[in-house]
Amino acid sequence: MIENVFSRLCLSETHGYLVRNIVSLRVSEDLFDDLSGDRTHWESAIKLEIETKPKPFTSAIPIIDRPFEEALWNDAIDYPFKNWMRSRFSDGSFGVWYGGDTFDTTIYETAYHWRRQFLDDAGFTQPGTKIDRMIFSVRCDAALVDFRLAAPEFPALIDPADYTLTHQIGSRLHKEGHPGLITKSARCSGDVYAILNPRVLSNPRQICYLTYTTTGRGVEVERDPGSVLMVIP
């Protein structure tokens, strides 16, 4: 089947910003507070971490910019390429970065995976479970393999649970060195971008925070605390 799918494909020139939705915290935490009760010790530990980490950025004022630039890059772009996990287009042997065409697409996708693949599997089915997330926009410049027109003929591309075909596709594109692909979302009417090469991504920008809460009617999504933005059934 995979040969038949590839015979129906084209390349799509992509030059613009994608939406990235990741787990985060609305209120930052002091990561070294379990080492000492003295805040000056935390600051020394943070300074040491910054000075000893690899520095992939060049800034006009690096003493100010670099820690923030590097953290933003790691959160918005680099993490899935260094922390491989099984997903729609990866069997877990390589990393894939996922973004959406719209804010809503990323919410439908991430709410589904959080509820079905984490909470349900762990037995946390009761209402009131919460998670905080952060939305980024990330620039993408690449010629991506476009699977959107093939989806009606090959519904396995957007099967809600069976990743057999998509794992084969992801493995082939990764082996052949393609930068990534575009496909229809399996959760809504939007488009999903699966990127295999971090070099085609750039200029991450933090947009906002979200909070997901499980309820009797689905997952409630808040952008401003106390105000429900949307509900995912």
C-alpha positions as CSV (number, residue, x, y, z in Angstrom):
1,M,0.0,0.0,0.0
2,I,2.8,2.5,0.8
3,E,3.9,2.5,-2.9
4,N,0.4,3.4,-4.0
5,V,0.2,6.2,-1.4
6,F,3.6,7.7,-2.6
7,S,2.5,7.6,-6.2
8,R,-0.3,10.2,-5.4
9,L,1.9,12.7,-3.6
10,C,3.3,16.2,-4.4
11,L,5.6,18.6,-2.6
12,S,4.1,21.7,-0.9
13,E,6.3,24.8,-0.5
14,T,5.9,25.9,3.1
15,H,7.0,29.3,4.2
16,G,5.2,30.6,7.3
17,Y,4.5,30.1,10.9
18,L,3.1,26.9,12.4
19,V,1.5,26.5,15.8
20,R,3.2,24.4,18.4
21,N,1.3,23.2,21.6
22,I,3.4,21.7,24.4
23,V,3.1,20.8,28.1
24,S,4.3,23.7,30.3
25,L,3.5,25.6,33.5
26,R,1.6,28.9,33.9
27,V,3.8,29.8,36.9
28,S,7.5,29.0,36.6
29,E,9.1,26.8,39.2
30,D,12.6,27.0,40.8
31,L,14.2,23.8,39.5
32,F,16.9,23.8,42.1
33,D,14.8,24.6,45.2
34,D,15.1,20.9,46.4
35,L,18.9,21.3,46.7
36,S,18.9,24.2,49.1
37,G,16.6,26.5,51.0
38,D,18.7,29.5,50.1
39,R,17.6,31.4,47.0
40,T,21.2,32.6,46.3
41,H,22.2,28.9,46.0
42,W,19.5,28.4,43.4
43,E,20.8,31.4,41.4
44,S,24.4,30.1,41.6
45,A,23.2,26.7,40.3
46,I,21.3,28.3,37.4
47,K,24.4,30.4,36.5
48,L,26.6,27.3,36.5
49,E,24.1,25.5,34.3
50,I,24.0,28.4,31.8
51,E,27.8,28.7,31.7
52,T,28.5,24.9,31.2
53,K,25.7,24.1,28.6
54,P,26.5,24.1,24.9
55,K,25.8,27.5,23.4
56,P,24.2,27.2,19.9
57,F,23.2,30.8,19.7
58,T,25.0,34.0,18.7
59,S,23.6,37.2,20.0
60,A,24.6,40.8,19.8
61,I,24.2,41.0,23.6
62,P,24.7,37.3,24.6
63,I,24.9,37.8,28.4
64,I,21.2,39.0,28.2
65,D,19.8,37.1,25.3
66,R,21.3,33.7,25.2
67,P,19.7,32.0,28.2
68,F,16.2,33.1,27.0
69,E,16.9,32.2,23.3
70,E,18.2,28.8,24.2
71,A,15.3,28.0,26.5
72,L,12.8,29.1,23.9
73,W,14.5,27.0,21.2
74,N,14.7,23.9,23.4
75,D,11.0,24.2,24.4
76,A,9.5,25.1,21.1
77,I,11.7,23.2,18.6
78,D,14.5,20.9,19.9
79,Y,12.9,18.7,22.5
80,P,11.2,16.0,20.3
81,F,14.5,15.6,18.3
82,K,16.4,14.8,21.5
83,N,13.6,12.9,23.3
84,W,12.3,10.3,20.8
85,M,8.9,8.8,21.4
86,R,6.3,6.8,19.5
87,S,3.8,8.9,17.6
88,R,1.7,8.8,14.4
89,F,4.7,9.0,12.1
90,S,7.5,7.5,14.3
91,D,7.9,4.1,15.8
92,G,10.1,5.7,18.5
93,S,13.4,5.2,16.7
94,F,13.6,8.9,15.6
95,G,12.2,12.2,16.6
96,V,9.3,14.1,15.0
97,W,8.2,17.6,15.7
98,Y,4.4,18.2,15.3
99,G,2.7,21.6,14.6
100,G,-0.7,22.7,13.4
101,D,-2.0,25.1,10.8
102,T,-4.2,26.7,13.5
103,F,-4.5,27.2,17.3
104,D,-7.6,25.0,17.3
105,T,-6.0,22.1,15.4
106,T,-3.3,21.8,18.1
107,I,-5.9,21.9,20.9
108,Y,-7.9,19.0,19.3
109,E,-4.8,17.0,18.7
110,T,-3.2,17.5,22.1
111,A,-6.4,17.2,24.1
112,Y,-7.1,13.8,22.5
113,H,-3.6,12.4,23.2
114,W,-3.6,13.7,26.8
115,R,-6.9,12.2,27.6
116,R,-6.8,9.0,25.7
117,Q,-3.1,8.0,25.8
118,F,-2.1,9.3,29.2
119,L,-5.1,9.7,31.5
120,D,-7.2,6.8,30.4
121,D,-4.3,4.4,30.2
122,A,-3.3,5.5,33.7
123,G,-6.8,5.1,35.1
124,F,-7.3,8.8,35.7
125,T,-10.9,9.0,34.4
126,Q,-12.4,11.3,37.1
127,P,-13.3,14.9,36.3
128,G,-11.1,17.7,37.6
129,T,-7.7,16.6,36.3
130,K,-5.7,19.6,34.9
131,I,-2.7,20.2,32.8
132,D,-1.1,23.5,31.7
133,R,0.3,24.0,28.2
134,M,2.0,26.7,26.2
135,I,1.4,27.8,22.6
136,F,4.3,28.9,20.3
137,S,4.4,30.0,16.7
138,V,7.4,28.6,14.9
139,R,8.7,29.5,11.4
140,C,8.9,26.7,8.9
141,D,10.7,27.0,5.5
142,A,10.8,23.7,3.5
143,A,9.3,21.7,0.6
144,L,7.2,19.2,2.5
145,V,5.7,16.0,1.2
146,D,1.9,16.6,1.0
147,F,-0.4,13.8,2.0
148,R,-3.6,15.8,2.3
149,L,-5.1,14.9,-1.1
150,A,-4.3,11.2,-0.6
151,A,-6.3,11.0,2.6
152,P,-9.7,10.3,1.1
153,E,-8.3,7.4,-1.0
154,F,-6.2,6.1,1.9
155,P,-8.1,6.6,5.1
156,A,-5.4,4.8,7.1
157,L,-3.4,8.0,6.8
158,I,-5.8,9.5,9.4
159,D,-6.9,6.4,11.2
160,P,-7.6,7.5,14.8
161,A,-5.7,4.6,16.4
162,D,-3.9,2.4,13.9
163,Y,-0.5,3.8,13.0
164,T,0.8,0.9,10.9
165,L,0.8,2.8,7.6
166,T,1.9,6.1,9.0
167,H,4.9,4.4,10.8
168,Q,6.0,3.0,7.4
169,I,5.7,6.4,5.8
170,G,7.6,8.2,8.6
171,S,10.4,5.7,8.6
172,R,10.8,6.0,4.8
173,L,10.8,9.8,4.8
174,H,13.3,9.8,7.7
175,K,15.6,7.3,6.0
176,E,15.5,9.2,2.7
177,G,16.2,12.6,4.4
178,H,13.0,14.5,3.7
179,P,12.4,17.5,5.9
180,G,8.8,16.5,6.8
181,L,5.3,16.2,5.7
182,I,1.8,17.7,5.8
183,T,-1.3,15.6,6.5
184,K,-4.9,16.1,7.5
185,S,-5.7,15.9,11.2
186,A,-7.3,12.8,12.5
187,R,-9.1,14.8,15.2
188,C,-10.6,17.8,13.3
189,S,-10.7,19.5,9.9
190,G,-7.2,21.1,10.2
191,D,-3.8,20.2,8.9
192,V,-0.9,18.7,10.9
193,Y,2.8,19.2,10.0
194,A,5.3,16.5,11.0
195,I,8.8,17.8,10.8
196,L,11.8,15.5,10.6
197,N,14.6,18.0,10.3
198,P,15.0,20.8,12.9
199,R,17.0,22.9,10.5
200,V,13.8,23.9,8.6
201,L,12.3,25.4,11.8
202,S,13.3,28.8,13.2
203,N,12.2,32.0,15.1
204,P,10.1,30.5,17.9
205,R,7.7,32.9,19.6
206,Q,5.7,32.3,22.8
207,I,2.0,33.2,22.3
208,C,0.0,32.2,25.4
209,Y,-0.7,29.6,28.1
210,L,-3.7,27.2,28.2
211,T,-5.2,25.0,30.9
212,Y,-7.0,21.7,30.0
213,T,-9.4,20.3,32.6
214,T,-11.3,17.0,32.4
215,T,-15.1,17.4,33.0
216,G,-18.2,15.4,32.6
217,R,-18.7,16.9,29.1
218,G,-15.1,16.5,27.9
219,V,-11.9,18.6,28.1
220,E,-12.5,22.3,29.0
221,V,-9.8,24.6,27.6
222,E,-9.0,27.9,29.3
223,R,-6.8,30.7,28.0
224,D,-7.6,33.1,30.8
225,P,-8.1,31.3,34.1
226,G,-11.8,30.9,34.9
227,S,-13.0,31.6,31.3
228,V,-13.7,28.5,29.1
229,L,-12.4,29.0,25.6
230,M,-13.7,25.8,24.1
231,V,-14.7,22.3,25.1
232,I,-13.4,19.1,23.4
233,P,-16.1,16.4,23.7
